[in-house]
Amino acid sequence: MGKPYFHYRSDNNEDYRLPKATFFKRHDKKKYQLLSGNNNAQFISSNRIKKVHLLSDKPLEHPSQISMGKKENVFMDFKRYKVVGQGKDGVIYQLAPDRCVKVFFKEETYKKELKALQVGQSSSIIPRLYDYGSNYIVMECIKGISLAKYLKKNRYITKSLVMQLINLFDELQKLNFSRQDTELRHVLMNEHGNLKIIDLKRAFTSNRPIPIKLLTELKELKVVKEFLSYVKDIRPSLYQKWRKFDEG
């Protein structure tokens, strides 16, 4: 534990940089312009540049502190930062040991994830939000391991971990997320053993009050019976809703 973990593919080569072709493939060429002739991922929106403080110590604690109507455009020299993850939604650069910036390929995905992070700032299970711009979000860098890796390695689940997962689903409900489900790889256990959930773009667009995906993955790992036996003891009402995954 202690190594920053992201739900995107990591590249073992520290000098890896996102090639120009990736941005041109996924972006509207009218919106974005590459500033460098090399393969470093430097780009800027075609509108006016505005300076932002990506390493401000103060997190954005409430949605009222963020104006979605104002589009802040940023010039970032990304070759200064290490690429620590890449997926279909964007690229993640590490700004500091406790902070990273996620640069998005699509505005729609960016808006969905930003909204979920904004709403979730009152909860301990959501990464801290520090800053944002027209196509990027600066957030907490979670040091730890995904539950997918943890359970594949250990092949068992503890009662305390089940209690934390139940609490996680309670928190999603309190936040009024319509998707109260997640993949195991999107639940991270930090250095202190606490759980955080990432990749929140479907928080308000997917209606799933029962964690079907998570339960299915637990079943594939052959720990769902153990998981549900703890749920039955801790929260019988939840067990009645989830019990069908204990069959077969």
C-alpha positions in Angstrom: 0.0 0.0 0.0 1.1 3.6 -0.5 1.4 3.7 -4.2 -1.1 6.0 -5.9 -3.8 3.9 -7.6 -6.0 5.0 -10.5 -8.8 3.2 -12.3 -7.1 3.9 -15.6 -4.3 1.9 -17.3 -1.0 2.8 -15.8 2.1 3.0 -18.0 5.4 1.7 -16.6 7.4 4.1 -18.6 7.7 7.3 -16.7 8.5 9.2 -19.8 5.2 8.2 -21.5 3.3 11.1 -22.9 -0.1 11.1 -24.6 0.5 11.3 -28.4 -1.1 14.0 -30.5 -3.1 11.4 -32.4 -5.0 10.5 -29.3 -6.2 14.0 -28.7 -7.1 14.6 -32.3 -8.9 11.3 -32.5 -11.1 12.0 -29.5 -11.4 15.8 -29.5 -13.2 18.2 -31.7 -10.4 19.8 -33.7 -12.2 23.2 -33.6 -12.1 23.3 -29.8 -8.6 22.2 -29.1 -5.2 23.0 -30.5 -1.9 21.3 -29.8 0.8 23.8 -28.9 3.8 21.6 -29.4 5.4 20.0 -32.5 6.5 17.0 -30.4 4.4 14.3 -28.8 4.0 16.0 -25.5 0.3 16.5 -24.5 0.1 20.2 -24.5 -3.1 21.8 -25.5 -5.3 24.7 -25.0 -8.9 25.5 -25.7 -9.3 28.0 -28.6 -10.8 30.6 -26.2 -9.0 33.0 -23.9 -6.5 31.7 -21.4 -7.1 32.3 -17.7 -4.6 31.6 -15.0 -5.6 29.1 -12.3 -4.0 27.8 -9.2 -3.9 24.0 -9.5 -2.1 23.4 -6.3 -4.2 25.5 -4.0 -4.4 23.9 -0.5 -8.0 24.7 -0.1 -10.5 22.1 -1.4 -13.8 23.2 -3.0 -16.1 22.3 -0.1 -19.5 23.2 -1.5 -21.0 23.4 -5.0 -21.8 27.1 -4.5 -18.1 27.8 -4.7 -18.0 26.5 -8.2 -19.6 28.4 -11.1 -20.5 26.0 -13.9 -21.5 29.0 -16.1 -17.9 30.3 -16.2 -15.6 28.3 -18.4 -12.0 28.7 -17.3 -9.5 27.9 -20.0 -6.0 26.8 -19.0 -2.6 26.4 -20.5 -0.8 23.6 -18.8 2.7 22.3 -19.7 1.8 18.7 -19.1 5.3 17.4 -20.0 6.2 18.6 -16.4 4.0 16.0 -14.9 4.0 12.2 -14.9 1.2 10.4 -16.7 -0.2 8.0 -14.0 -3.3 6.8 -15.8 -5.2 6.7 -19.1 -8.6 5.4 -20.1 -11.5 6.0 -22.4 -12.6 9.1 -20.6 -9.3 10.9 -20.3 -5.7 11.1 -19.0 -4.5 11.6 -15.4 -1.3 13.5 -14.5 0.1 13.6 -11.0 0.6 17.1 -9.8 1.8 16.4 -6.3 1.9 13.3 -4.0 -1.7 14.0 -2.8 -3.1 15.6 -6.0 -3.8 14.8 -9.6 -5.4 16.4 -12.6 -7.8 14.5 -14.9 -8.0 15.8 -18.4 -11.2 14.7 -20.2 -11.7 13.8 -23.8 -15.4 14.7 -23.9 -17.2 17.6 -22.4 -20.3 15.5 -21.5 -18.2 13.1 -19.4 -16.4 16.0 -17.7 -19.7 17.7 -16.7 -21.1 14.5 -15.3 -18.1 13.7 -13.2 -17.7 17.2 -12.0 -21.3 17.4 -10.8 -20.9 14.1 -8.8 -17.7 15.4 -7.2 -19.4 18.7 -6.3 -22.4 17.0 -4.7 -20.1 14.5 -2.9 -17.8 16.9 -1.1 -19.8 16.5 2.1 -19.0 12.7 2.1 -15.8 11.0 3.2 -16.1 8.4 0.5 -15.7 10.9 -2.4 -12.2 12.3 -3.4 -11.6 15.9 -2.4 -12.2 18.4 -5.3 -9.5 21.2 -5.5 -10.0 22.9 -8.8 -11.5 22.6 -12.3 -11.3 24.2 -15.7 -13.0 23.8 -19.1 -11.8 20.2 -19.6 -10.0 19.2 -16.5 -10.6 18.4 -12.8 -8.0 18.6 -10.0 -8.7 16.2 -7.3 -7.4 14.1 -4.4 -4.9 11.4 -5.4 -5.9 8.2 -3.5 -2.9 6.2 -2.3 -4.0 2.6 -1.8 -5.3 -0.5 -3.6 -8.6 -1.3 -5.5 -10.9 -3.8 -4.0 -10.6 -5.8 -7.2 -6.9 -6.3 -6.6 -7.3 -6.7 -2.9 -9.9 -9.5 -3.2 -8.2 -11.2 -6.0 -5.1 -11.4 -3.9 -6.7 -12.4 -0.6 -9.7 -14.5 -1.8 -11.7 -13.7 1.3 -13.7 -10.8 2.7 -13.8 -9.6 6.4 -16.8 -8.4 8.4 -15.3 -5.0 8.9 -14.8 -4.6 5.1 -18.5 -5.6 4.6 -19.5 -2.9 7.1 -17.5 -0.3 5.2 -19.2 -1.3 2.0 -22.6 -1.0 3.5 -21.7 2.4 4.8 -20.5 3.3 1.3 -23.9 2.4 -0.2 -25.6 4.4 2.6 -23.5 7.4 1.7 -24.4 7.1 -2.0 -28.1 7.1 -1.0 -27.6 10.1 1.3 -26.0 11.9 -1.7 -29.1 11.1 -3.8 -27.0 9.3 -6.4 -29.3 7.3 -8.6 -26.6 4.8 -9.2 -25.9 3.1 -5.9 -23.6 0.6 -7.5 -19.9 0.4 -8.5 -17.3 -1.9 -9.9 -14.7 -3.3 -7.5 -11.9 -1.6 -9.4 -13.6 1.8 -8.6 -13.6 1.3 -4.9 -10.2 2.1 -3.4 -8.9 1.3 0.1 -6.5 4.0 1.2 -3.5 3.7 3.5 -5.7 3.9 6.6 -8.1 1.2 5.4 -10.8 3.6 4.5 -12.9 3.3 1.3 -13.2 5.9 -1.5 -15.2 5.6 -4.7 -14.0 7.0 -8.0 -15.2 7.2 -11.6 -18.6 8.9 -10.8 -19.8 9.8 -14.3 -22.9 7.6 -14.0 -23.9 8.8 -10.5 -27.0 10.7 -11.8 -27.6 9.1 -15.2 -27.8 5.4 -14.2 -30.7 4.3 -12.1 -29.5 1.4 -10.1 -30.5 1.2 -6.4 -29.1 -2.3 -6.0 -25.4 -2.9 -6.5 -25.8 -5.5 -9.2 -22.4 -5.0 -10.7 -20.5 -5.2 -7.4 -22.5 -8.3 -6.3 -21.9 -10.0 -9.7 -18.2 -9.4 -9.4 -18.1 -10.7 -5.8 -19.9 -13.8 -7.1 -17.2 -14.3 -9.8 -14.5 -14.1 -7.2 -16.4 -16.7 -5.1 -16.8 -14.5 -2.0 -20.4 -13.4 -2.4 -21.8 -16.0 0.0 -19.4 -14.9 2.6 -20.2 -11.2 1.9 -24.0 -11.8 2.1 -23.7 -13.8 5.3 -22.1 -10.7 6.9 -24.8 -8.5 5.4 -27.5 -10.7 6.8 -26.0 -10.3 10.3 -25.3 -6.6 10.0 -28.3 -5.3 8.0 -31.0 -8.0 7.5 -33.2 -5.7 5.4 -30.4 -5.3 2.8 -29.9 -9.0 2.7 -33.6 -9.5 1.8 -33.0 -7.3 -1.3 -29.7 -8.9 -2.3 -30.3 -12.5 -1.3 -30.8 -13.8 -4.8 -27.1 -13.4 -5.4 -26.6 -16.0 -2.6 -28.4 -18.7 -4.7 -26.7 -21.2 -7.0 
